[in-house]
Amino acid sequence: MKKTKLLVITLLSALGLFGGLVATNYVRQPTTVMAKTAKKAKKTPAWKRPSEKKPYPNLKKHKKVNIRVSIAKQRVYIRSGNTVLYTMKCSTGKKGTPTPKGTFHIQNKGKSFFNASIGGGARYWKSFKGHGTYLFHSVPTGGHGQYLASEGRKLGHRASHGCIRLTVSDAIWFYNHVPTKTKVVIK
């Protein structure tokens, strides 16, 4: 009897049928593990997501596009004339390092920067004053280019050295779609 079972297993292995059965069992196991992992998956942090659930506006379809920043509300308003198209949560400068108030225009841009004196940087920046001094940019990054979650959680509160911080998604959109020379009013 044992010799018969051994012979059947040997024949099935040779034909690849036994291997197929083993492979089928092997494939099922990772699927179960993946399903359990998916249940434990966390939501993307708010500081990485767009500020609103609606799509970003297509600025090419609007006239008189301008940016309004409210320091009191910690919000950036993308506008067409006086009509708000999109609202972004932001962090402006702390009391000791305030964001300048006034009327400015978008100047230049860059993918990333790092400031050794403060030990941090950011991505997707657009300057509005001083050609690289005061910026709209992403949540800050650390020395290895990683986003700093602790800084991301400060969105909605004064936290910067004078720049205007945005969620990662908002900063990417802002970088790609807000044209140079766009008017910026900060109050």
Secondary structure, 3 states (H helix, E strand, C coil): CHHHHHHHHHHHHHHCHHHHHHHHHHHHHHHHHHHHHHHHCCCCCHHHCCCCCCCCCCHHHCCCEEEEEECCCCEEEEEECCEEEEEEEEECECCCCCCCCEEEECCCEEEEEEECCCCEEEEEEEEEECCCCEEEECCCECCCCCECHHHHCCCCCCCECCCEEECHHHHHHHHHHCCCCCEEEEC
